């Protein structure tokens, strides 16, 4: 059975950090039946959602005059750089290659389940809530018969990538099977067609795959939700521990600090905090290798970068390659022609008077409600749908849920106060 991602703690001293980080990020040697290892080469034919070039193997970029060249030391099997608000894909490499996603799949879990429960709701954990957690899973430290708020549980999911917190929330949501079903349905609604969910926590399982493109869609959708933004940008928090009795028999609840395992957000001895970073989610399993989706802002531009399974196995390599792609994207923005776009959910139609406003209601407005003609020409039709169900929570009226579940989409999806607060603090 594969071992899920292991994460380290931020340094208290250089030598201690080195040892702790290496120990906690090393994949465990667990011999058991496992999901088959992914192919070492992308499929000859991949999805063309978002544009025909995104379905091609290899690197896709269209440099205009004065544009910087891509970093030469990228080893990830798949990656993508996109404008989070316009949806333009600035560059990509095997964007639609279905690969094991590891805990980056928790972005889809959160986008699906987070709206179901108010953050103040309390839940007492039953032993059955923690059943079926994969061997060697990353855990935040949920205790049986203890009571947690929904906010506590989501902090455990986002900061410590706790599979125990995922399982408790999934049980609250009707069970693992029901949650997996809803996640697959939500992925289809977002038009993330490379994704097949088997476990809600991203633990390796036969047939469980996603792609850099789909993970970026999950991040973009999740970031429309205020609580999602808050959780994924939290660096550290206090988490409830066990209830104990003192010598007089009085009960007290201890707490301990947890820190975000996103190295670009919290930092590590060999990876500084990235300027303007605001999330989103990292992962690491035996089959997936290291995976990461991040969002960052500079000078008013918000970029999303997803990196999957760097072949170079240096410590924190996934974050180093992500940082290089962010650096390139901020320099290249406005100097490259988009090679594709991040499509809106099914059932979305362009807002009146906006780009692509002639698209008929009930269709996806040329698959993007804007973007380059080449990208629209290569995009897959959206098809009819009742909409995403739960309102995406976009501010500024960029996404409006109308009667019957129809969505209006403006060209830009603002991410208000998403990273501008973090950028100023950085």
N, C-alpha and C positions, 0 to 999 in steps of 0.2 A: 504494500500500500504506500503511495507517495506521501512524502512529508510536506505539510503546508509551509507557508512562509514563516521564517524566523526573523525577528527584528531586534535591533540593539537599543541601547540607551545612549542618550547624549553624553558627551564626555564630562567627567568631573576632573579628569587629568588625562593627558595625552596617552600615556601608556595604558591606563585602565580602560580608556575608551577603545583603544585598538583591540585589546584582548576581548572585551565584552562584545564589541560589534562583530568581530570575526566569528566568535563562538555562536552568536545568536542568529547570524545570517547564513551560516553554513547549512546546506541541505543535509537532513538526517538520513542515515542509511537504514531504511526500513524495508525489509524484504517481504513482500506480499504481493498478491495479484494486483496489478495496477492498470491504469489507462494506458493504451499503447502510446509510445513516444510519437510526437508529431513528425511529419515528413520534414526533411531538411531542405526541401525546395518547394516554392509556392506552386499551387495548381496552375496548369496551363490556361484554364478558364476560370475567372473569378467574377463575382458580382460587379455590375456596372452602376449600382445605385450611387447617385451623386456625380456621375460622369463616366464616359467610356474609358478615359485614360486611367481612372482609378481601378479598373478591372485588369489592367496590364501588369505583368510581373516586372519587377525592377523599379528603379527610381524614376519618378515623374516630376519634372520641374520645367518651367518655361521662363528663363531668365531674360529680362529686358535689358536695355543698355544701362550700365552702371550698377547692376544687381550683383551682390556678393555671391560667390560660388558656395555651394553646400560644404559643410565640414567633411574632410576626407577620412576621418577616423570614426565613422559610424559602422557598427557591426550588428545592429539589431536586425532580426529577421523581418520586422515590420515596424513602420513608424509613419506618423502623419503630423503635419503642422497646419493649423487652420485658424482663421480669424473667428473668435468665439461669437462675435456679434453679427458680422455679415454672413458668416458661413463659408466664405471662400477658403478653399484648400490651396495653400501656398506651395506645398510640395508634399510628396508621399512616396513611400517605398513599400510595395506589396500591401497596400492599404486594406484590401479585402481578403487577405489570407486568414482563413479560420484557424486559430491557434488556441491552446489552453490559456484562459485569462487570469488564473489565480484570483487573488482577492480584489483585483480591479473590478471583478463582477459584482462586488458589494455596492458599486455605484448604481447598478440596475436594481439590486435589492432595495436600496434606500429610496430610489426614485419611485419604486412600485409601492412600498409599504409605509414609508415615512408619513404620508398624508392621512393614514388610517387612524392614528392615535394622538391625542393631545400630549404635549411634552410633559405635562404635570401628572398624567395618569400613572397610578402606582400598580405594581404587579408583584405578587409574592411567588417566588420561583419554586415550582414543584420538581421533584426528581425527574419526572418524565420530560420536562422542558429541556433538560440537558442530555437526553438520550440521543445516541447516534452521532455524536461529534467525532470526526475523524481522528485517528491516532496521530499524536504529535501536533495537533492543531494549535495555532496561536490563540491564547485565551487572555481575557482581561481580568478574570478572577471572580466570576459570578458564583455565588454560594447558594446551595439549596436552602429553602425555607427562609431566605432573606427577601426583603422587599426593596424594589428599585423603582425609580421613576422611569418613564419612557426616555426622558432626556439622558439619564444615566446610561441606559442601554445603548442609545445612539452614540454617545461619546465613546463607549466601549467598542462599537463597530468602527467608527472613523479613526479614533486615535490609536487604539491597540489592535485593530483588525480582529477583534475577538470573535471567534466562531461560536463561543458560548453565548455572547450577546445576540448574535444572529439567530441562533436556535431558539432562544427565549422569545424574541420578537416574531419569529416564524410561527411558533406555537400559539402565540397570542393572535396571530393572523389566520388561524384555522388549521395550522399544521404545515409540515414541510412540503407535502405533496401539493396542497392548495397554493402555497406560496410560490413553488416552482412553476405551477401552471400559470399563475398571474404574472410572474416574471416573463415567461415566454410570450404571453399575450401582449404584455406591455412592450417587449422588444419588437414584436411584429408591428405594433401600433406606431412605434418610433421609426419603423422601416429599417430596423437593424437586423437584416435578413441573414447575416453570417452567424448569428448567435443561437446556440441551443443550450438551455440551462438544465442541468441535472441536479446540482446542489446549490442552495441559496447563498452559501458562503464562499464559493469559488474553489473549494477543495477538489483536487483532481478526481475526475470520474470519466469513465468511457463515454465518448460522445459529447462531452462538455467543451464547447468552443465559443470564441467570439473573435473579433478582429480589431485592429487599431481604429478602423473607421467606426465600427459599432461602439466601441468603448468611448470614443469621442462624442458620439451622439448621446450616450448615457450621461456623460459629464455635462454636456451642454443643456440637456433637459433638466437634470438634477439641479444645476446652478440657477435655474429660474425660481427655485424654492428657497425662501428665506432661511428656514432651519437647516437645509442642506448646506447652504453657503456658510452658515455659522459653524456647523459641526466640522466641515472639512477644512476650515481655516483656523480651528482652535489648536494652539500649540501644546498646551498642557491644561490639565483639569484635575480636580479632586474627585476620587471615586470611592463609593461606599465599600467598606470592608465587612468583616464579620462582627456580629453582635456578641459581646462578652459580658460576663458578670464579674463585678469587683468582689472584694472580700466581704462586703455587706450584702451581696446578692443583688446589687443594682445593675441593671443592664445598660451598657454603653455601646455605641456603634462607632467603630474605628473607621478611618478613611486613609487613603494613600494616593499619591500623585501618579497620574499617568501622563505620558508624553506622546505626541504624534510621531508615528514611525515614518512619516514622509520626510525624508532627509532634506529636501529642498526647502521645506517649511521650518523644520526644527534644527537643521544643521547636523553635522557630524565632523569628526576630526579631519576628514579629507574632502568634505563637501560643505561649502559655506551656504548659509541661507540665501536663496536666490532673490534678488531684488524684485519686488512686486508680486511674489508668489502668494497664492491664496488657496491652495489645495491642488489635486483633488484626492487621489487614492493610489496606493502602491500595492504590490502583491509579489509573492514568490512561492513557487511550488516546484517539486521535482520535474514535472513535465513542462510546466510553463516557463521555468526559469524566472528571471526577474521581469516584472511588468510595471508600468506606471503611466498614469494620465495626470497631467498637471495643467493648471491655468495660472496665467500671470499677466500683469498689466504694466505698460510703460508708455508714458506720454499720451495717455488716453486710448491706447490700442490694447485690446485684450486678446491674447492668443491661447489656444489649446494645443498641447503636444501630447501624443501618446507614443510610447516606445515599448516594444514587446521583444523580450528574450535576446539581449545582446550576446553575440558569440564570444566576445571578449569577457572573461570571467574575473576581471579585477574587482576589488571591493567597491561597492556603490556605483558600478559601471552604468546601470540604468539611469541613475540620476545625472551622471556626468554627460551622457549622450543627450539626455533631455535638456540639460542646461545649454549645451552647444546648439541644439536645434532652436531653443528659445532665442538665444543670441542671434542666430542667423535670421530667424523669422522677424525679429524686431528691426534688424538692419534691412531686410529684403522687402518688408511690407511697402507696397506702392511701387516697387521696382520689378515685380514679377507678375506674370499673367496667371490667374488661377488655373489649376489643372482639374478642378472639380469643385464640389460644394457639399456642405452638410445639409441634408434634406430636412424639411420640417416633418412633423408627424402626418400620418394619414388623415385625410379629411380637412386639412388646412387649405385655406384659399387666401390669395393676396388681399390685403386691405384695399378698399376703393381708392383709386388714384395713385396707388403705389406701383412699384415695378411689377410687371407681369399681371396687372390688374384685369386683363381680359380673360383670364382662365375661368372656366365655368365653375360654379359652386359645386362642392362635393368632390373636386379633384385637387391635386396637389399643386396647382399653379405652375406647371412645367417642372415639377419636382423640387422647386426651391423658392418660388416667390422672388426670383431675382438671380443674380449671379451671371457668369459669362455665358454667352450663347452656346459656346462649345460644350460647357458643362451641362447646360439644360438639354442640349441635343442628345447627350449620352446618358441622361438620367433615366431611371426606370419609372414608369408611371406609378402614381401613388395609389390609385384605386379608391373606391368609395369607402367611407367609414363613418362611424358615429363620433369620432374624435378620441382624444386621449383619455376621456373619462374624468379623471381628477384634473382640475385646473392647474396649469403649470405655474401659476403665481408670478408671471412676468409683471414687472413694474413698468410704468410709463405707457401702458396700453399697447405694448408691442404685440402681445398675444391676447386676444379677447375670445372668451367662450360665449357663443351665442346660443339661442334656443335650439334644441335638438342636437347640441353637441358640436356644431360646426365651428371651426376656428378661423379667425382672421389673423393673418401674419403680415406684419410690416417687414420691410427689408432687413432692418436691424433688430436684433434681440438684445436690448440693453441689459447689462448686469449691474444694476445700481448699487453703489457702495460695496461692490464685491471685493475689489482689490485696491481700490483707491485708499481705503483706510490702512490696509496692510502695507501698501507702497510707502505711505507717509511715515509709518512706523519703522519700516526698513531703513 
